[in-house]
Amino acid sequence: MQSVYKVDKDSIRQILQDLAEMPGVVITSDLNFDFVLKLWPKYISDYGDAVVTAFCKMIRNSAIATFDRKFIKELAKLDSASTHSL
Protein backbone atom coordinates (compact mmCIF):
# COMPACT_ATOMS: atom_id res chain seq x y z
CA MET A 1 0.00 0.00 0.00
CA GLN A 2 2.82 2.35 0.85
CA SER A 3 4.73 2.20 -2.42
CA VAL A 4 1.90 1.50 -4.86
CA TYR A 5 -0.85 3.73 -3.44
CA LYS A 6 1.40 6.23 -1.61
CA VAL A 7 -0.35 5.64 1.73
CA ASP A 8 1.73 6.62 4.76
CA LYS A 9 2.71 4.04 7.39
CA ASP A 10 0.52 5.51 10.13
CA SER A 11 -2.55 5.25 7.89
CA ILE A 12 -1.70 1.67 6.96
CA ARG A 13 -1.24 0.81 10.65
CA GLN A 14 -4.65 2.28 11.45
CA ILE A 15 -6.29 0.36 8.58
CA LEU A 16 -4.75 -2.90 9.85
CA GLN A 17 -5.80 -2.15 13.42
CA ASP A 18 -9.36 -1.33 12.33
CA LEU A 19 -9.49 -4.53 10.29
CA ALA A 20 -8.26 -6.62 13.23
CA GLU A 21 -10.89 -5.08 15.51
CA MET A 22 -13.84 -5.73 13.19
CA PRO A 23 -16.52 -8.05 14.59
CA GLY A 24 -15.98 -11.61 13.47
CA VAL A 25 -12.33 -11.11 12.51
CA VAL A 26 -10.07 -13.55 14.31
CA ILE A 27 -6.34 -13.47 13.77
CA THR A 28 -4.89 -16.91 14.40
CA SER A 29 -1.21 -16.64 15.05
CA ASP A 30 1.29 -17.10 17.83
CA LEU A 31 2.36 -13.55 17.09
CA ASN A 32 0.71 -10.77 19.07
CA PHE A 33 -0.61 -8.61 16.21
CA ASP A 34 -1.55 -5.79 18.60
CA PHE A 35 2.05 -5.61 19.78
CA VAL A 36 3.31 -5.47 16.18
CA LEU A 37 1.03 -2.48 15.57
CA LYS A 38 2.27 -0.80 18.77
CA LEU A 39 5.83 -1.14 17.48
CA TRP A 40 5.24 -0.21 13.85
CA PRO A 41 5.87 2.45 12.61
CA LYS A 42 6.29 4.49 15.81
CA TYR A 43 9.27 2.57 17.22
CA ILE A 44 10.30 0.23 14.38
CA SER A 45 9.96 1.82 10.93
CA ASP A 46 10.03 -1.38 8.86
CA TYR A 47 7.01 -3.68 9.19
CA GLY A 48 9.09 -6.86 8.78
CA ASP A 49 11.49 -5.69 11.48
CA ALA A 50 8.51 -4.97 13.74
CA VAL A 51 7.28 -8.55 13.24
CA VAL A 52 10.74 -9.93 14.09
CA THR A 53 10.94 -7.68 17.15
CA ALA A 54 7.49 -8.65 18.39
CA PHE A 55 8.23 -12.33 17.91
CA CYS A 56 11.53 -12.14 19.75
CA LYS A 57 10.23 -9.93 22.57
CA MET A 58 6.86 -11.58 23.17
CA ILE A 59 7.28 -15.23 22.26
CA ARG A 60 10.93 -16.10 22.59
CA ASN A 61 12.23 -13.20 24.70
CA SER A 62 15.33 -13.56 22.54
CA ALA A 63 18.09 -11.23 21.55
CA ILE A 64 18.02 -9.89 18.01
CA ALA A 65 21.19 -10.03 15.93
CA THR A 66 21.32 -7.76 12.89
CA PHE A 67 23.78 -5.79 10.78
CA ASP A 68 21.08 -3.23 9.90
CA ARG A 69 22.32 -0.04 11.61
CA LYS A 70 18.93 1.69 11.44
CA PHE A 71 17.24 -1.35 13.02
CA ILE A 72 19.94 -1.44 15.74
CA LYS A 73 19.23 2.21 16.60
CA GLU A 74 15.48 1.59 16.66
CA LEU A 75 15.95 -1.42 18.94
CA ALA A 76 18.07 0.67 21.31
CA LYS A 77 15.39 3.38 21.43
CA LEU A 78 12.72 0.72 21.95
CA ASP A 79 14.64 -0.78 24.86
CA SER A 80 14.85 2.61 26.52
CA ALA A 81 11.16 3.33 25.78
CA SER A 82 10.09 -0.05 27.14
CA THR A 83 11.58 0.77 30.52
CA HIS A 84 8.97 3.56 30.61
CA SER A 85 6.36 1.25 28.98
CA LEU A 86 5.04 1.26 25.43
Secondary structure in CASP SS format (residue, H / E / C, confidence):
PFRMAT SS
TARGET T0000
AUTHOR 0000-0000-0000
METHOD secondary structure of the structure
MODEL  1
M C 1.00
Q H 1.00
S H 1.00
V H 1.00
Y H 1.00
K C 1.00
V C 1.00
D C 1.00
K H 1.00
D H 1.00
S H 1.00
I H 1.00
R H 1.00
Q H 1.00
I H 1.00
L H 1.00
Q H 1.00
D H 1.00
L H 1.00
A H 1.00
E C 1.00
M C 1.00
P C 1.00
G C 1.00
V C 1.00
V C 1.00
I C 1.00
T C 1.00
S C 1.00
D C 1.00
L C 1.00
N C 1.00
F H 1.00
D H 1.00
F H 1.00
V H 1.00
L H 1.00
K H 1.00
L H 1.00
W C 1.00
P C 1.00
K C 1.00
Y C 1.00
I C 1.00
S C 1.00
D C 1.00
Y H 1.00
G H 1.00
D H 1.00
A H 1.00
V H 1.00
V H 1.00
T H 1.00
A H 1.00
F H 1.00
C H 1.00
K H 1.00
M H 1.00
I H 1.00
R H 1.00
N C 1.00
S C 1.00
A C 1.00
I C 1.00
A C 1.00
T C 1.00
F C 1.00
D C 1.00
R H 1.00
K H 1.00
F H 1.00
I H 1.00
K H 1.00
E H 1.00
L H 1.00
A H 1.00
K H 1.00
L H 1.00
D H 1.00
S H 1.00
A H 1.00
S H 1.00
T C 1.00
H C 1.00
S C 1.00
L C 1.00
END
